[in-house]
């Protein structure tokens, strides 16, 4: 074999060996820590930034090979921002696949019907995947930051489960829940029954929050709303325990006493006529619907039966008999 042929053959073999080794590096598992590793990819990140983020978390990917494979596969502009979770084994291709598909980690936080804003805020502050941009802010400042028209937050958020990528600002969650409530309230207000003793959507929200706290069984919502609407129409005291308890705040120890019913606060509907000044809790769509389309009833009273349902009465005499039966255990 001539020297020139030998050199050509050697070069060809070297190229083949190099390609083979390259494919080996691309297809082999990337060294990484045990367990699950979270990596955050910022908006507008290029391949080099992604490689740096991966390496910061202990995923020992080669930046050169990651860039090479990224270009070979035509993934230009397809890497998506978000938080990703990786667990061994991972190859360069599987890393790129996950980020190109936007297969991000999804976290969630849930707000329950009947919660106060204090409970909602506690759930947000305790969530490990939310960035706490509201730390140190008072309630009014939070409302201002999310663009709300009111400074008092009670009842102005839609109870639901909200999903998000880890690291998102807690202000985004407040804003989503606030806007969801606005939409729900405005839509319900447009469907309201005629001649309700309610002057605004906000008054409807206040009434709905009372219905939310007073109803033990979903089927009774319309009837409960009907009782309070009837009382509002004739100027009768609402006499709602939940509003009175809300007004007591931290003074309430779980036992509502006669002295509490006489202790005047803006929320004591035993001492003050009409609706309290704000909602007292987060409201469900069902309670909003009941408040704006109450049952057609003549009832002015109701009492809990002890099984979650309520007994409704048109007259005080009938109500007193129901109280004696269901609350005092008399026949």
N, C-alpha and C positions, 0 to 999 in steps of 0.2 A: 504494500500500500504506500502510495506517495505521501510525502509530508503534508502536502496541501489537503489531500483527502482526509488524512488523519486529523488535521486541525478542524476541518469542517465537521467531521463526525463527532469530535470531542465537543465542539461548540453546540451541536444539535443535542447531544446527550445532556449537556449542562443545562440547556434551555428546558428540556423535558423534565429533568430532575428539579429544576427551579419551579416549574409550573406545578409539578406534583407536590412539592413541599408547600407551595402557596395554597393549593387546594386543601392540603392537610391542615394548615393553620386556620383556614376559613371554616372548615367543617368540624374541627375539634371543639370540645367544650371549653369555654372561656373560664380561666381560674377566677373564683369568686368566693365570698364568705359563705358559711353554712347559714341555713335559714332563709328568711325572706329579706330582700334588700329593696328599699324604696329610693327612687331617683326622681328628682323634679327636673323637668325640661321646660325652660322658660320660653315665652313667645319669641318667635324669630330666631330661635337657636339654629346654628349650623352644625354640621357633622362634628367639627372639632370641639364645639361647646358640649355637644352630647357626649363625646368621648371623654372629655374632662370631667363631666358630671358623673359618668359611670365609674371612672377611675377613683374619684373622690369617695365613692361609696364602696370601694374595694373590688369592683368588677374590673379585672386586669385586661381590658380589651386594648388591642393595638390601634392607636389613632390612624395609622397609615392603612392598615387592613380594613378598618371600618370605612374610611373614605373611599378606598378602592372598591369595595363591595357595593357601597352606596351608589357609586357612579356606574358600575357594571350593571346594576339592576334598574337604573333609570329612575331613582327615587328623588330626584331633584325637587325641592319644595314640598315634599310630602311628609316631612317629620312634623308631628303635632305636639303642641305644648300640653303639659299636664303632669300629674304624678303617676309613676309607674311602679309596679311591684315585680321583682324578678326573683326566681328561685332556681338553683342549679338542677339540671344542667342547662346551660344556655350557649348557643353558638352565635357567631356574628350575625348570621341571617335571622335567627329567632329574636335577637335584640332589636334589629332593624324592623322586623315584621311588626313587633308589638308597638313600636313608636310610630311607624308609618300608618298603622291601622287606628291609632288613637285609643288603644286598649288601656285606658287609664283606670286608676283606682277610683272607686266611687264610694264616698262616705254619705251618711244621712243623719238628719236630726229630726225628731218628731215633736210636735206641739199638740197637746191634748185639749179637746173641748172642755171648757170649765176651768182651765188653768188661769191664774192671774198672770199679769205681766212679770211679776217677781219670779214666778215659777218658770216662765218662758226664758227669762234672762239667765236664771241659774243653769238651765239646760244648755244654753249657748256657751256660757262661761266655762262649763265643765267639759265641753267637747274638745277632745285632744287634737282634732283635725282642722279646727277653725283658728284663723289668725285673729287674735284679740285686739282689734282696733278700737274697741269701745271701752277698754280698761280705763278707769278713772273718769269716764263720762257719766253725767247724771242722765236721767230719763229724758229730760227736755232736750239735752244736747244730742242724744241719739236720734230723737225725732227730727231735729233740724238737719242732721247729717244725711238722713235718708230722704229728705225733701217732703216731709209730712206737713200738713196744714195745721195740725194741732200739736201742742207740747205735752199733753197728757196721753200716755200710750195705752192705757188700759182698754182692752177689747179691740184694738185697731189692727190686729194681725189674724190671719186665717190659720186656724189649726189644721195641720196636715203634716205629711212627711216630705222634707225637702232634701234633695240629693245635691252633692257638690263634689268637686275635686279637693282633696286635702290641701290645706294652705290658703284657701279662699278666705277673704275678709268676712268677719261676722256681720259687718254692715251689709254685705250682699244678701245674707239670709234674712236680716230684718227687712231689707228693702223688698225682697221677693214676697215675704209673708204679708207685708203692708199692702203692696199692690194687688195681691190676690184677694185680700179682704175688700179693698176698694171696688174691684170688679164685681165680686159676689154681691156686695151690698147695693151697688148701683143697679145691677140687673134685677135683684129682688125688689128694689124700690119701684122699678118700672112695672112690675107685675102685681103691685099691691092692690088690695081690695079698696073699694071706694069708701069715703067718709070715715077713715080711721082717725082717731084723736092723736095723730102724730104729725108734727110740723116739718120734720126733716129726716133724711136717712140716718143721721146720727141719733135722733130719738128712737128710731126703729132699732138701731143697734143696741141702745141701752135696754129697751124692752126685751130684745132677743137674748141679751145676757142674763136677764132675770129668768126668762123661760128656761134657758140652759141650766141654770142652777136649781130651779124649782122642780124640774121634771125628772121623775125616777124611771119612767117607762116611755120609750119613744112614741108609742101610740097616743100618749096623753098630751103631747106638745100643743096640738091645736086647741084642746080644751083649756089647758093652763093659760095659753095666750088669750083665749076668749074671756076668761075670768078677769085678767088684768086690763084688757081693752074695755070691758064693761065697767070696771071700776073707774078707769080714767074718764070715760064718757060722762059719768054722773058725779065726778069730783070726790069719789070715795077714796079713803086711804088705801094704798096698795097692801100694806101690812105684810111685807115680804121679809122672812127671816134672813135669807142670804144677803140682801142689801144691808140690813142692819148689822149683820156679822161683819160684812166688808168694812162698814164704817167704824167698827170697833178696832180694826187692825190687830196689832199685836196684843191688845188687851184681851182679846177673845181667847178663852182657855179650853174651848170645846163644849162648854155648857152655857147655853143662852138663858139668862135669868130675866125675871120681870124687871129688875133694875136696869138691865141692858136695853130692854124695850122702851124704857122711859128716858134713857140717856140720849139726848138730842145730838145728832150729827147730820151733816148734809145727806147721808145715806140711810138715815133711820126713817123708813117709810111707815112706821107706827106713829111718828110725831110730825111728819111733813107730807103734804099732799103732792101728788104728781110723781114724775120720774126722778130718780137720783141724778146728780150732775154728770156722771160718766157711766159707761158700762162697768160691770163688776167682774168680767171674765171673758175669755175667748169664746166665741160662739160658733156653732156648727152651721152649715148651710140649712139644715133642717130646722133649727131654731129661728133663723132669719125668716125662712119661709112661713113658719107658724106665726111669728110676730106680725108679718105683713099680710097674711091670709089666715086669720084665726078662725076657729070653729064658730059656726053660727049657734050660739048658746045663750041662755038667759042666766046661767050660773054666775054667782058672785063669790062663791066660796069653794074651797077644796081642802081636803085633809088626806094625809098619807094613810094608806091601809096597812102598811107594814110589810107588804110584799113587793114594793116598788111601784105599785099603781096608786091612783088617787080616787077618792070619792068626791063627786062634784054636787053642789047643792045650790038651789035657787034662792032659798030663804035662810035667815039666821037660825030659825028654829030647827030646820032640817039639818043645818050644819052642826048645831050644838049636839043633836042626837048622834050624828056621825062621829064627832069628836069623842063623845062618851063611849061609843062602841069601839072605835079603832085606836084611840089614844089612851083612854082610861079603862078599857077592858070591860065596860058595862054592856049588858044586853039591851 
